[in-house]
Amino acid sequence: MAGLPLSFAEPMLLLGLVSLPVLWWLLRVMPPRPRRVEFPPTRLLFDIAPKEETPSRTPWWLTLLRLAAAALVILAAAGPIWNPQTGVAAGKSPLVILLDDGWSAAASWDARIKAADELIADADSDRRGVALVPLSEPARDITLMPAGAARVALRQLAPKPYSVDRVETLASLGRFLKATGDCDIAFLSDGVDTGRGSEFTEGLGKVIETRKLTIFEGGAPPAQALVAAENAAAKMTVKVLRTVGGIAAGTVRAVDAKGSPIGEAHYNFGPQDRETEASFDLPVELRNDITRLEIAGERSAGAVQLLDKRWRRRAIGVVSGSSTDTAQPLLASTFYLSRALSPFADVRLGDRGAPQQVIAQFLDQRLPMIVMADVGTLSPEIRERLNAWIEQGGVLVRFAGPRLAQADDDLVPVKLRKGGRTLGGSLTWEKPQHMASFAADGPFAGLNVPKDITVSRQVLAEPDAVLATKSWASLEDGTPLVTGEHRGKGVISLFHVGADMRWSDLPMSGTFVEMLRRLVDMSGYTATPGPAVAGNPNAETVAPLRTLDGYGAFGPPPSSAKPMPADYHDRATADHPPGLYGPAEGPIAVNTLASGDRIAPLDTSGLNARHASYTNTEPRDLRGILLSSALALFLIDAIVVAMLGAGLAALLRRRAAAAVLAFAFMLAAIAPSPTHAEDKDDFAIKAVSQTRLAYVVTGNADVDSIVKAGMSGLTLFLAQRTALEAGDPVGVDPAHDELAFFPLIYWPIVPGAPKPPQDAINKIDAYMKQGGTVLFDTRDAIEAPPGDNGASQTPGMQTLRELLATLDVPELEPVPREHVLTKTFYLLRDFPGRFTTGQTWVEALPREDDDDAAQHPARGGDGVSPIIISSNDLAGAWAIRPDGQPMLPLTPGEPRQREFAFRAGVNIVMYTLTGNYKADQVHAPALIERLGQ
């Protein structure tokens, strides 16, 4: 109805609304006006003021009220239904349901199944046969089945994790429709065109001919997808795709191989955008740990981007054999190599020390790829280490030069002739040579052959039977420009020209960058080579390890999954579903969409079809609401008529006392009962039922969430390491909550926060006087480490001083080495949190003489210090996420800093619970000795 999700069971009854003008006229003329008769004595009555007046005609607003009530009755009689079922029209012909079940249908799969189930239910009531046609299974036999069997078959379907080619199903659908004859067709579309969409709609129109077609689209959240993840120099980016316009935003999550979160990136769509980008500004070490990107809240395989070692930004070592004294910065080979490699790799230049020392350092750092520019003679030890490194999967790329031309080295893929080939020499060209081709089975296959690159000098290879199989790029005269081969799990490659401009202008070209990119892609693998390396014409195949289902969740490979070539770079298919292939230590990722894929809305405007939408809510009958509203309007009308006729006033005069009593009784019945006392009782019962730690709620949402997570983390640590099984921590407001139930209250100081009211200060003072301990944490040790005597002028410390100015605080001192707090459970020297530079302050105790202190290594007073002050952000170090991972990083991040922060928390809690118990325990030998006397 005019775009609204509203329909009527009996729409013909809406014609009753036409009678409303007639009803208006009747209400205006009934009752008829009285006939005026002249009666002279009536003049005497005009001077008497009437106590009550009756209008001579019905007011217009009362007439409008009655018309509204009548209209509501008519609408209710028509049977209005909100969110009606938008299925196909009733009939006796068989029903054919075409169901999109690719990855793009997964996000709204429940709505799709619900719509199909409603269609089958309607067909069951009409005793119609049903044919269920999932478009991902073109080879499936299409047959009519009873509605019950169709419902069972529907429940067995699940979205596929790859794109569906709808066109392939048209042939079998056409054969079925010719054999069946007349039937109704319902197409449950996902609205996404992943390719050949126009061809499908055109073919579908020809196949169905004049049959009735209903297309379900809209009413469900549109599909989104991820493609083209790239680990660039400064950040990792990924493109987010959608099919519809409008302003939208979302989040892309990055996780590692264990499923632990690494980071999140937000993205935004403009009103007309169908593509946007999400960026992860993370250190390269963290970016290299990312194995999965996923759109938060989107359940589909297309919303997942799996990453393998090809997406890692590898560290590449570059070493040059040229002299540092003669190499100019802009002419050196390392300059061209670093510029070419930096867009997709982290370049480590070995510009200090001898080449052999630099190579040894790179091997010690376990770099996946080393580039050697004109490095000649190597020591036997370095050659042996390089050979072993290559056998284990390393990639060695060498560039020719004068030193390599004169050296006798076996770390090259082909045997070389001594000397070089130059213009004007014995092995000479008449003119510079151009590149001719790239080997079809080499790593550079598919690159465009540039015609503007010239070579004026090269190192020649000795011709033999296998030279052609090792040639990856050749010149016009047939001599190799780049050769390479496999050695064990690694690769060794040689550019027969230099890495600078003296022998060739190749280093200045974009082709040089792409060639190095292909070589970098080959590095870092432990069991699989790069794309179709020469010398291995039969590409290695890898078996599926784990695959994604249609919702983007990992699971075992289906029986239909087949091994794929190790150089597979295409989108996922039914034979190769998205997931991980190959060995567990170095798998290859296959994604639902390829890097260049884009999605578009499916255009069905060319089809002669009725359109319906998916509904996510149940149909609702509005008759009850409309009739109740009409009844309410009639009651209002009756009250108004009684008031206008003075009947209500007379009734109130006769029943005034009874009306007042009834009104008072109604107010007492509907008045809310006081619950403040009950809330206080519930709080007290919760607090005393189990030992609990408490924290002060500051009103700052970020601080409160971190402190709550920190106190929960400390409570969990206490349960794991001690006999204390405390309950969940409780947030308290000192101005309203009772504090006596808690042995320890953690108070995070928020700079600039308003000072609590005096009543709250008094309650805190009383709490500390009665044996409670308040741990104040300014959380600002990193901003200004304490100076002389612990003085600090940070905003947090200033706020704390203002707070403590009205409290009766005892004399404080930094925690001495012999204090009981350092020994209540763990032996500690300091109390670190997120930071380690801050001091911890407690109540100062009377200092004993040094000799006595040496004999008694623990000190304690009669009770527990009522106040502890820290600036190390203890709760920030204790805070853990629901998945068990730390919420905040540490500074400076020492190996066991978080462990010692938890230990500090344990000592503080045990100190507040046991007091100076430890002081007596460490004196036990002296006490036993004294008792023995």
Secondary structure in CASP SS format (residue, H / E / C, confidence):
PFRMAT SS
TARGET T0000
AUTHOR 0000-0000-0000
METHOD secondary structure of the structure
MODEL  1
M C 1.00
A C 1.00
G C 1.00
L C 1.00
P C 1.00
L E 1.00
S E 1.00
F E 1.00
A C 1.00
E C 1.00
P H 1.00
M H 1.00
L H 1.00
L H 1.00
L H 1.00
G H 1.00
L H 1.00
V H 1.00
S H 1.00
L H 1.00
P H 1.00
V H 1.00
L H 1.00
W H 1.00
W H 1.00
L H 1.00
L H 1.00
R H 1.00
V H 1.00
M C 1.00
P C 1.00
P C 1.00
R C 1.00
P C 1.00
R C 1.00
R C 1.00
V C 1.00
E C 1.00
F C 1.00
P H 1.00
P H 1.00
T H 1.00
R H 1.00
L H 1.00
L H 1.00
F C 1.00
D C 1.00
I C 1.00
A C 1.00
P C 1.00
K C 1.00
E C 1.00
E C 1.00
T C 1.00
P C 1.00
S C 1.00
R C 1.00
T C 1.00
P C 1.00
W H 1.00
W H 1.00
L H 1.00
T H 1.00
L H 1.00
L H 1.00
R H 1.00
L H 1.00
A H 1.00
A H 1.00
A H 1.00
A H 1.00
L H 1.00
V H 1.00
I H 1.00
L H 1.00
A H 1.00
A H 1.00
A C 1.00
G C 1.00
P E 1.00
I E 1.00
W E 1.00
N C 1.00
P C 1.00
Q C 1.00
T C 1.00
G C 1.00
V C 1.00
A C 1.00
A C 1.00
G C 1.00
K C 1.00
S C 1.00
P C 1.00
L E 1.00
V E 1.00
I E 1.00
L E 1.00
L E 1.00
D C 1.00
D C 1.00
G C 1.00
W H 1.00
S H 1.00
A H 1.00
A C 1.00
A C 1.00
S C 1.00
W H 1.00
D H 1.00
A H 1.00
R H 1.00
I H 1.00
K H 1.00
A H 1.00
A H 1.00
D H 1.00
E H 1.00
L H 1.00
I H 1.00
A H 1.00
D H 1.00
A H 1.00
D H 1.00
S H 1.00
D C 1.00
R C 1.00
R C 1.00
G C 1.00
V E 1.00
A E 1.00
L E 1.00
V E 1.00
P E 1.00
L C 1.00
S C 1.00
E C 1.00
P C 1.00
A C 1.00
R C 1.00
D C 1.00
I C 1.00
T C 1.00
L C 1.00
M E 1.00
P C 1.00
A H 1.00
G H 1.00
A H 1.00
A H 1.00
R H 1.00
V H 1.00
A H 1.00
L H 1.00
R H 1.00
Q C 1.00
L C 1.00
A C 1.00
P C 1.00
K C 1.00
P C 1.00
Y C 1.00
S C 1.00
V C 1.00
D C 1.00
R H 1.00
V H 1.00
E H 1.00
T H 1.00
L H 1.00
A H 1.00
S H 1.00
L H 1.00
G H 1.00
R H 1.00
F H 1.00
L H 1.00
K H 1.00
A H 1.00
T H 1.00
G C 1.00
D C 1.00
C C 1.00
D E 1.00
I E 1.00
A E 1.00
F E 1.00
L E 1.00
S C 1.00
D C 1.00
G C 1.00
V E 1.00
D E 1.00
T C 1.00
G C 1.00
R C 1.00
G H 1.00
S H 1.00
E H 1.00
F H 1.00
T H 1.00
E H 1.00
G H 1.00
L H 1.00
G H 1.00
K H 1.00
V H 1.00
I H 1.00
E C 1.00
T C 1.00
R C 1.00
K C 1.00
L E 1.00
T E 1.00
I E 1.00
F E 1.00
E C 1.00
G C 1.00
G C 1.00
A C 1.00
P C 1.00
P C 1.00
A C 1.00
Q E 1.00
A E 1.00
L E 1.00
V E 1.00
A E 1.00
A E 1.00
E E 1.00
N E 1.00
A C 1.00
A C 1.00
A C 1.00
K C 1.00
M E 1.00
T E 1.00
V E 1.00
K E 1.00
V E 1.00
L E 1.00
R E 1.00
T C 1.00
V C 1.00
G C 1.00
G C 1.00
I C 1.00
A E 1.00
A E 1.00
G E 1.00
T E 1.00
V E 1.00
R E 1.00
A E 1.00
V E 1.00
D C 1.00
A C 1.00
K C 1.00
G C 1.00
S C 1.00
P E 1.00
I E 1.00
G E 1.00
E E 1.00
A E 1.00
H E 1.00
Y E 1.00
N E 1.00
F E 1.00
G C 1.00
P C 1.00
Q C 1.00
D C 1.00
R C 1.00
E E 1.00
T E 1.00
E E 1.00
A E 1.00
S E 1.00
F E 1.00
D C 1.00
L C 1.00
P C 1.00
V H 1.00
E H 1.00
L H 1.00
R H 1.00
N H 1.00
D C 1.00
I C 1.00
T C 1.00
R E 1.00
L E 1.00
E E 1.00
I E 1.00
A C 1.00
G C 1.00
E C 1.00
R C 1.00
S C 1.00
A H 1.00
G H 1.00
A H 1.00
V E 1.00
Q E 1.00
L E 1.00
L C 1.00
D C 1.00
K H 1.00
R H 1.00
W H 1.00
R C 1.00
R C 1.00
R C 1.00
A E 1.00
I E 1.00
G E 1.00
V E 1.00
V E 1.00
S E 1.00
G C 1.00
S C 1.00
S C 1.00
T C 1.00
D C 1.00
T C 1.00
A C 1.00
Q C 1.00
P C 1.00
L C 1.00
L C 1.00
A C 1.00
S H 1.00
T H 1.00
F H 1.00
Y H 1.00
L H 1.00
S H 1.00
R H 1.00
A H 1.00
L H 1.00
S C 1.00
P C 1.00
F C 1.00
A C 1.00
D E 1.00
V E 1.00
R E 1.00
L E 1.00
G C 1.00
D C 1.00
R C 1.00
G C 1.00
A C 1.00
P H 1.00
Q H 1.00
Q H 1.00
V H 1.00
I H 1.00
A H 1.00
Q H 1.00
F H 1.00
L H 1.00
D H 1.00
Q C 1.00
R C 1.00
L C 1.00
P C 1.00
M E 1.00
I E 1.00
V E 1.00
M E 1.00
A E 1.00
D C 1.00
V C 1.00
G C 1.00
T C 1.00
L C 1.00
S C 1.00
P H 1.00
E H 1.00
I H 1.00
R H 1.00
E H 1.00
R H 1.00
L H 1.00
N H 1.00
A H 1.00
W H 1.00
I H 1.00
E H 1.00
Q C 1.00
G C 1.00
G C 1.00
V E 1.00
L E 1.00
V E 1.00
R E 1.00
F E 1.00
A C 1.00
G C 1.00
P H 1.00
R H 1.00
L H 1.00
A H 1.00
Q H 1.00
A C 1.00
D C 1.00
D C 1.00
D C 1.00
L C 1.00
V C 1.00
P C 1.00
V C 1.00
K C 1.00
L E 1.00
R C 1.00
K C 1.00
G C 1.00
G C 1.00
R E 1.00
T E 1.00
L C 1.00
G C 1.00
G C 1.00
S C 1.00
L C 1.00
T C 1.00
W C 1.00
E C 1.00
K C 1.00
P C 1.00
Q E 1.00
H E 1.00
M E 1.00
A E 1.00
S E 1.00
F E 1.00
A C 1.00
A C 1.00
D C 1.00
G C 1.00
P C 1.00
F C 1.00
A C 1.00
G C 1.00
L C 1.00
N C 1.00
V C 1.00
P C 1.00
K C 1.00
D C 1.00
I C 1.00
T E 1.00
V E 1.00
S C 1.00
R E 1.00
Q E 1.00
V C 1.00
L C 1.00
A E 1.00
E C 1.00
P C 1.00
D C 1.00
A C 1.00
V C 1.00
L H 1.00
A H 1.00
T H 1.00
K H 1.00
S E 1.00
W E 1.00
A E 1.00
S E 1.00
L E 1.00
E C 1.00
D C 1.00
G C 1.00
T C 1.00
P E 1.00
L E 1.00
V E 1.00
T E 1.00
G E 1.00
E E 1.00
H E 1.00
R E 1.00
G C 1.00
K C 1.00
G E 1.00
V E 1.00
I E 1.00
S E 1.00
L E 1.00
F E 1.00
H C 1.00
V C 1.00
G C 1.00
A C 1.00
D C 1.00
M C 1.00
R C 1.00
W C 1.00
S E 1.00
D C 1.00
L H 1.00
P H 1.00
M H 1.00
S C 1.00
G H 1.00
T H 1.00
F H 1.00
V H 1.00
E H 1.00
M H 1.00
L H 1.00
R H 1.00
R H 1.00
L H 1.00
V H 1.00
D H 1.00
M C 1.00
S C 1.00
G C 1.00
Y C 1.00
T C 1.00
A C 1.00
T C 1.00
P C 1.00
G C 1.00
P C 1.00
A C 1.00
V C 1.00
A C 1.00
G C 1.00
N C 1.00
P C 1.00
N C 1.00
A C 1.00
E C 1.00
T E 1.00
V E 1.00
A C 1.00
P E 1.00
L E 1.00
R E 1.00
T E 1.00
L E 1.00
D C 1.00
G C 1.00
Y C 1.00
G C 1.00
A C 1.00
F E 1.00
G E 1.00
P C 1.00
P C 1.00
P C 1.00
S C 1.00
S C 1.00
A C 1.00
K C 1.00
P C 1.00
M E 1.00
P E 1.00
A C 1.00
D C 1.00
Y C 1.00
H C 1.00
D C 1.00
R C 1.00
A C 1.00
T C 1.00
A C 1.00
D C 1.00
H C 1.00
P C 1.00
P C 1.00
G E 1.00
L E 1.00
Y E 1.00
G C 1.00
P C 1.00
A C 1.00
E C 1.00
G C 1.00
P C 1.00
I E 1.00
A E 1.00
V E 1.00
N C 1.00
T C 1.00
L C 1.00
A C 1.00
S C 1.00
G C 1.00
D C 1.00
R C 1.00
I C 1.00
A E 1.00
P E 1.00
L C 1.00
D C 1.00
T C 1.00
S C 1.00
G C 1.00
L C 1.00
N C 1.00
A C 1.00
R E 1.00
H E 1.00
A E 1.00
S C 1.00
Y C 1.00
T C 1.00
N C 1.00
T C 1.00
E C 1.00
P C 1.00
R E 1.00
D E 1.00
L C 1.00
R H 1.00
G H 1.00
I H 1.00
L H 1.00
L H 1.00
S H 1.00
S H 1.00
A H 1.00
L H 1.00
A H 1.00
L H 1.00
F H 1.00
L H 1.00
I H 1.00
D H 1.00
A H 1.00
I H 1.00
V H 1.00
V H 1.00
A H 1.00
M H 1.00
L H 1.00
G C 1.00
A C 1.00
G H 1.00
L H 1.00
A H 1.00
A H 1.00
L H 1.00
L H 1.00
R H 1.00
R H 1.00
R C 1.00
A H 1.00
A H 1.00
A H 1.00
A H 1.00
V H 1.00
L H 1.00
A H 1.00
F H 1.00
A H 1.00
F H 1.00
M H 1.00
L H 1.00
A H 1.00
A H 1.00
I H 1.00
A C 1.00
P C 1.00
S C 1.00
P C 1.00
T C 1.00
H H 1.00
A H 1.00
E H 1.00
D H 1.00
K H 1.00
D H 1.00
D H 1.00
F H 1.00
A H 1.00
I H 1.00
K H 1.00
A H 1.00
V H 1.00
S C 1.00
Q C 1.00
T C 1.00
R C 1.00
L C 1.00
A E 1.00
Y E 1.00
V E 1.00
V C 1.00
T C 1.00
G C 1.00
N C 1.00
A H 1.00
D H 1.00
V H 1.00
D H 1.00
S H 1.00
I H 1.00
V H 1.00
K H 1.00
A H 1.00
G H 1.00
M H 1.00
S H 1.00
G H 1.00
L H 1.00
T H 1.00
L H 1.00
F H 1.00
L H 1.00
A H 1.00
Q H 1.00
R H 1.00
T C 1.00
A C 1.00
L C 1.00
E C 1.00
A C 1.00
G C 1.00
D C 1.00
P C 1.00
V E 1.00
G E 1.00
V E 1.00
D C 1.00
P C 1.00
A C 1.00
H C 1.00
D C 1.00
E C 1.00
L C 1.00
A C 1.00
F C 1.00
F C 1.00
P C 1.00
L E 1.00
I E 1.00
Y E 1.00
W E 1.00
P E 1.00
I C 1.00
V C 1.00
P C 1.00
G C 1.00
A C 1.00
P C 1.00
K C 1.00
P C 1.00
P C 1.00
Q H 1.00
D H 1.00
A H 1.00
I H 1.00
N H 1.00
K H 1.00
I H 1.00
D H 1.00
A H 1.00
Y H 1.00
M H 1.00
K H 1.00
Q C 1.00
G C 1.00
G C 1.00
T E 1.00
V E 1.00
L E 1.00
F E 1.00
D E 1.00
T C 1.00
R C 1.00
D C 1.00
A C 1.00
I C 1.00
E C 1.00
A C 1.00
P C 1.00
P C 1.00
G C 1.00
D H 1.00
N H 1.00
G H 1.00
A C 1.00
S C 1.00
Q C 1.00
T C 1.00
P H 1.00
G H 1.00
M H 1.00
Q H 1.00
T H 1.00
L H 1.00
R H 1.00
E H 1.00
L H 1.00
L H 1.00
A C 1.00
T C 1.00
L C 1.00
D C 1.00
V C 1.00
P C 1.00
E C 1.00
L E 1.00
E E 1.00
P E 1.00
V C 1.00
P C 1.00
R C 1.00
E C 1.00
H E 1.00
V H 1.00
L H 1.00
T H 1.00
K C 1.00
T C 1.00
F C 1.00
Y C 1.00
L C 1.00
L C 1.00
R C 1.00
D C 1.00
F C 1.00
P C 1.00
G C 1.00
R C 1.00
F C 1.00
T C 1.00
T C 1.00
G C 1.00
Q C 1.00
T C 1.00
W E 1.00
V E 1.00
E E 1.00
A C 1.00
L C 1.00
P C 1.00
R C 1.00
E C 1.00
D C 1.00
D H 1.00
D H 1.00
D H 1.00
A H 1.00
A H 1.00
Q H 1.00
H C 1.00
P C 1.00
A C 1.00
R E 1.00
G C 1.00
G C 1.00
D C 1.00
G C 1.00
V C 1.00
S C 1.00
P C 1.00
I E 1.00
I E 1.00
I E 1.00
S E 1.00
S C 1.00
N C 1.00
D C 1.00
L H 1.00
A H 1.00
G H 1.00
A H 1.00
W H 1.00
A C 1.00
I E 1.00
R C 1.00
P C 1.00
D C 1.00
G C 1.00
Q C 1.00
P E 1.00
M C 1.00
L C 1.00
P C 1.00
L C 1.00
T C 1.00
P C 1.00
G C 1.00
E C 1.00
P C 1.00
R C 1.00
Q H 1.00
R H 1.00
E H 1.00
F H 1.00
A H 1.00
F H 1.00
R H 1.00
A H 1.00
G H 1.00
V H 1.00
N H 1.00
I H 1.00
V H 1.00
M H 1.00
Y H 1.00
T H 1.00
L H 1.00
T H 1.00
G C 1.00
N C 1.00
Y H 1.00
K H 1.00
A H 1.00
D H 1.00
Q H 1.00
V H 1.00
H C 1.00
A H 1.00
P H 1.00
A H 1.00
L H 1.00
I H 1.00
E H 1.00
R H 1.00
L H 1.00
G H 1.00
Q C 1.00
END
